[in-house]
Amino acid sequence: MPRIALFAGGDLSNLPSLSHFDLYVGVDRGCLFLLEQRLPLDWAVGDFDSVTISEREKISAVAGQMYQSPSEKDDTDTELALKRLFATYPEAEVTVFGAFGGRIDHLLSNLFLPSDPELSPFMTQINLVDAQNHVTYQPAGQHRIFLQEGKTYVSFLVEGEGDLQILGAKYDLTPANFFTKKIYSSNEFLSGPIEISLSDGYVVVMQTKDRRAR
């Protein structure tokens, strides 16, 4: 299973070690981050409307593969990059850096990536990571959620009409105490994994920590 790092145009500060990936993909300004960090730029993807002409020429000169898209299109650059990646590497695990900390429309597009029918089959292979957050996705069914190292809280956002059940957490959610919310936030792990089940749709699993936490 190839491990792929994708760098979007959001906040790329204070990231964990980036040396253990098999393929490095820059999306638009994310390409410049890879060059600045002296990391490989295996793929460069985007319309490159957020870089200068000289920066685009530098990216083109260094990139192993460059996929330039038109500015007017139906998908974000990150969505286009993910679709191309999964078409080429359908078994890949993709970690997206820079998904947060920029424009709010980009943030929401990234958070709801599995809502795109072409990306939905690959939702469990996508991780969104920054210094404070680790986001994963689970489809309808039963799943075990494990604590990510260094994180304090876990929240669940339901997309769809299904009812969520949470067991083994500090705050369980069962038919006996069920209440409807879009996001069940600020839960915590106890001594082991949390078990969740969802009858329809998918769930966004967000593990987080406060900014002051180290």
C-alpha positions in Angstrom: 0.0 0.0 0.0 1.7 3.2 -1.1 1.9 6.0 1.5 1.3 9.3 -0.2 1.7 12.8 1.3 -0.3 15.5 -0.3 0.4 19.2 0.5 -2.4 21.7 -0.1 -2.3 25.4 0.3 -3.5 25.8 4.0 -1.4 25.9 7.2 1.7 23.8 6.8 3.5 24.9 10.0 4.7 22.6 12.9 4.0 19.4 11.0 5.2 16.0 12.2 8.0 14.1 10.5 7.5 14.0 6.7 10.3 11.5 5.8 8.3 8.2 5.7 6.2 8.6 2.5 6.6 6.9 -0.8 5.2 9.7 -3.0 5.1 13.5 -2.4 2.4 15.5 -4.1 2.1 19.3 -4.1 -1.2 21.0 -4.9 -0.7 24.6 -6.2 1.2 26.5 -3.4 1.8 23.3 -1.6 4.5 22.6 -4.2 6.5 25.6 -2.9 6.4 24.1 0.6 8.0 20.9 -0.7 10.7 22.8 -2.5 11.4 25.0 0.6 11.7 21.8 2.8 13.9 20.1 0.3 11.4 17.3 -0.1 10.7 15.5 -3.4 8.1 17.0 -5.6 7.0 13.8 -7.4 3.7 15.3 -8.6 2.6 18.9 -9.0 -1.2 19.3 -9.4 -3.4 22.4 -9.8 -4.3 25.4 -11.8 -1.4 27.3 -10.2 -3.4 30.5 -10.0 -2.0 31.2 -6.5 1.7 31.2 -7.6 3.6 33.7 -9.7 4.8 32.9 -13.2 8.4 32.5 -12.0 7.2 30.2 -9.2 5.2 28.1 -11.6 8.3 27.8 -13.9 10.4 26.7 -10.9 7.8 24.1 -10.0 7.6 22.8 -13.6 11.4 22.5 -13.7 11.6 20.4 -10.6 8.4 18.3 -10.6 8.6 14.7 -11.6 5.1 14.9 -13.1 3.1 18.1 -13.6 -0.7 18.1 -14.0 -2.0 21.6 -14.8 -5.8 22.1 -14.8 -7.9 25.0 -16.1 -8.9 27.6 -13.5 -12.6 27.1 -14.3 -13.5 23.5 -13.3 -16.0 21.6 -11.1 -13.5 20.3 -8.5 -11.0 21.9 -6.2 -7.3 21.3 -6.9 -7.1 19.0 -3.9 -10.1 17.0 -5.2 -8.5 16.7 -8.6 -5.2 15.5 -7.1 -6.9 12.9 -5.0 -9.0 11.6 -7.9 -5.8 11.3 -10.1 -4.0 9.6 -7.2 -6.6 7.0 -6.5 -7.0 6.3 -10.3 -3.3 5.6 -10.4 -2.8 4.0 -6.9 -6.2 2.6 -5.8 -4.7 1.0 -2.7 -2.9 4.1 -1.5 -3.2 5.7 1.9 -3.1 9.5 1.4 -2.3 12.0 4.2 -3.4 15.5 3.3 -1.4 18.3 4.9 -2.5 21.9 4.6 -6.2 21.1 4.5 -7.0 23.7 7.2 -6.0 27.2 8.0 -6.8 28.8 4.7 -10.1 29.8 3.0 -13.1 28.5 4.8 -14.7 27.2 1.6 -11.5 25.1 1.0 -11.6 23.9 4.6 -15.2 22.7 4.2 -14.5 21.1 0.8 -11.7 19.2 2.4 -13.7 18.2 5.4 -16.5 16.7 3.3 -14.3 15.0 0.6 -16.2 11.7 0.9 -19.4 13.5 -0.3 -17.9 13.4 -3.8 -19.1 10.1 -5.3 -15.7 9.5 -7.0 -13.9 9.8 -3.6 -16.4 8.1 -1.4 -15.1 4.6 -2.1 -11.7 5.7 -0.8 -12.8 7.6 2.3 -11.0 5.2 4.8 -7.7 5.8 2.9 -7.8 9.6 3.4 -6.3 11.4 6.5 -6.3 15.1 7.0 -3.5 16.1 9.4 -2.0 19.3 10.9 -0.3 20.2 14.2 -3.6 20.0 16.2 -6.0 17.8 14.2 -6.2 14.3 12.7 -9.3 13.7 10.6 -10.4 10.3 9.3 -13.6 8.9 7.8 -15.8 5.8 8.3 -18.7 4.7 6.2 -22.0 3.2 7.6 -21.4 0.1 9.6 -19.5 -0.8 12.8 -15.9 0.4 13.4 -13.3 0.7 16.1 -11.6 4.0 16.6 -8.1 4.1 18.1 -6.5 7.0 19.9 -4.0 9.0 17.8 -0.8 9.7 19.7 -0.8 13.2 21.3 -4.5 13.9 20.8 -6.9 14.7 23.7 -10.4 14.9 22.2 -12.4 13.0 19.7 -15.5 14.3 17.9 -17.9 12.7 15.4 -19.7 14.5 12.6 -22.4 12.6 10.9 -23.1 13.2 7.2 -26.3 11.5 6.1 -29.5 10.5 7.8 -28.1 7.6 9.9 -28.1 7.4 13.7 -24.7 7.2 15.4 -23.9 5.0 18.3 -20.8 5.5 20.5 -19.5 2.9 23.0 -16.5 2.7 25.2 -15.9 6.5 25.3 -16.2 8.9 28.2 -19.6 9.9 26.9 -21.5 7.0 25.2 -24.3 7.5 22.8 -26.9 4.7 22.8 -30.6 4.3 21.9 -31.2 4.9 25.6 -29.8 8.4 25.6 -29.8 9.3 21.9 -30.2 12.9 20.8 -29.7 14.3 17.3 -26.8 16.7 16.5 -24.7 17.4 13.5 -21.5 17.0 15.5 -20.9 15.2 18.7 -17.9 17.0 20.0 -15.3 17.0 22.8 -15.6 13.3 23.7 -12.6 11.4 25.1 -11.0 7.9 25.0 -10.9 5.8 28.1 -8.6 2.8 28.3 -9.1 1.3 24.9 -10.6 1.9 21.4 -14.0 3.5 20.9 -16.6 1.5 19.0 -19.0 3.3 16.7 -21.8 2.3 14.5 -23.8 4.2 11.9 -26.8 3.1 10.0 -26.5 5.4 7.0 -24.1 7.9 5.4 -20.6 8.4 6.8 -18.9 9.8 9.9 -16.1 12.3 10.1 -13.8 11.3 13.0 -11.9 14.3 14.4 -9.1 13.8 16.9 -7.8 17.0 18.3 -5.8 18.8 21.0 -5.8 22.3 22.3 -3.3 24.7 20.8 -1.4 25.1 24.1 -1.0 21.3 24.5 2.4 19.8 23.5 
